[in-house]
C-alpha cells in the first residue's frame, strides 16, 4: 500500500443516533485517494486505520465508509473535542496518515 498523508478542513457534525458520536466527513477527493490506496484491504465494516492530528492532539482511530455520501467519516472523540475546544459546526483542520494494513 502506498503511504497517504493528507490534510483537510471539515465541519464537525453530530450523528443523529442515540450514541451522540461526533464526526467530520472527508472531502470526496481525499476519500477517493484513500480508496485507491487501500483497495479491498479494509477492516471490519470497511474501516481504515489512521493516525490523526487535530490541533495539538494526536491519536489513532479508524475511518468508516459513508456509502450514502461516497466518502469516509472520521470520529472525533470527546477528549479531543474538549482539549481542542471544538463543538458541532466548527470547521477543524485534520491531518491523517493511513496505518499499514
C-alpha positions as CSV (number, residue, x, y, z in Angstrom):
1,X,0.0,0.0,0.0
2,X,1.3,3.5,-0.8
3,X,1.5,5.9,2.1
4,X,-1.1,8.6,2.3
5,X,-0.6,11.6,4.4
6,X,-3.3,14.3,3.9
7,X,-4.6,17.5,5.4
8,X,-8.0,19.0,5.0
9,X,-10.6,21.2,6.7
10,X,-14.1,19.9,7.6
11,X,-17.1,20.7,9.7
12,X,-17.7,18.8,12.9
13,X,-21.2,17.3,13.0
14,X,-23.2,15.1,15.3
15,X,-24.6,11.7,14.4
16,X,-28.4,11.7,14.8
17,X,-28.5,8.3,16.5
18,X,-28.6,7.6,20.2
19,X,-24.8,7.3,20.8
20,X,-24.0,11.0,20.2
21,X,-20.9,10.3,18.1
22,X,-19.2,13.4,16.5
23,X,-17.6,13.2,13.1
24,X,-16.0,15.1,10.2
25,X,-16.6,13.9,6.7
26,X,-13.6,13.6,4.4
27,X,-13.6,15.6,1.2
28,X,-14.5,13.3,-1.7
29,X,-11.1,13.7,-3.4
30,X,-9.4,12.7,-0.2
31,X,-11.7,9.7,0.2
32,X,-11.0,8.7,-3.4
33,X,-7.2,8.8,-2.8
34,X,-7.7,6.6,0.3
35,X,-9.9,4.1,-1.5
36,X,-7.3,3.9,-4.3
37,X,-4.5,3.1,-1.7
38,X,-6.4,0.6,0.4
39,X,-8.2,-1.2,-2.4
40,X,-10.0,-4.0,-0.7
41,X,-7.7,-4.1,2.3
42,X,-10.1,-2.8,4.8
43,X,-11.0,-4.0,8.3
44,X,-14.4,-4.6,9.9
45,X,-17.3,-2.5,8.5
46,X,-14.9,-1.4,5.7
47,X,-12.9,0.7,8.2
48,X,-9.4,2.0,7.6
49,X,-6.9,2.5,10.4
50,X,-5.3,6.0,10.6
51,X,-3.1,8.2,12.7
52,X,-4.9,11.6,13.2
53,X,-4.0,15.1,14.4
54,X,-6.4,17.9,15.2
55,X,-4.7,20.9,16.6
56,X,-2.1,19.7,19.0
57,X,-3.9,16.4,19.8
58,X,-2.8,13.1,18.1
59,X,-4.5,9.7,18.3
60,X,-5.1,6.5,16.4
61,X,-8.6,5.6,15.2
62,X,-10.4,4.4,12.1
63,X,-12.2,5.9,9.2
64,X,-15.6,4.5,8.4
65,X,-17.2,4.4,5.0
66,X,-20.2,6.6,4.4
67,X,-21.8,5.0,1.3
68,X,-24.7,7.4,1.3
69,X,-22.3,10.3,0.6
70,X,-19.5,8.5,-1.1
71,X,-16.8,9.3,1.4
72,X,-15.4,8.3,4.8
73,X,-16.3,9.7,8.2
74,X,-13.7,10.3,11.0
75,X,-14.9,10.1,14.6
76,X,-13.7,12.9,16.9
77,X,-13.8,11.7,20.4
78,X,-14.9,13.7,23.4
79,X,-11.3,14.1,24.8
80,X,-10.1,15.6,21.6
81,X,-13.1,18.0,21.3
82,X,-12.6,19.2,24.9
83,X,-8.8,19.5,24.6
84,X,-9.1,21.5,21.3
85,X,-12.2,23.4,22.3
86,X,-14.3,22.4,19.3
87,X,-18.0,22.0,19.0
88,X,-20.6,20.9,16.4
89,X,-20.4,23.4,13.5
90,X,-16.8,24.3,13.9
91,X,-14.5,23.8,10.9
92,X,-11.5,21.8,12.0
93,X,-8.1,21.2,10.4
94,X,-7.3,17.5,10.2
95,X,-4.1,15.7,9.4
96,X,-4.3,12.0,8.8
97,X,-2.0,9.2,7.8
98,X,-3.0,5.7,6.8
99,X,-1.7,2.9,9.0
100,X,-0.4,-0.1,7.1
101,X,-2.9,-3.0,6.9
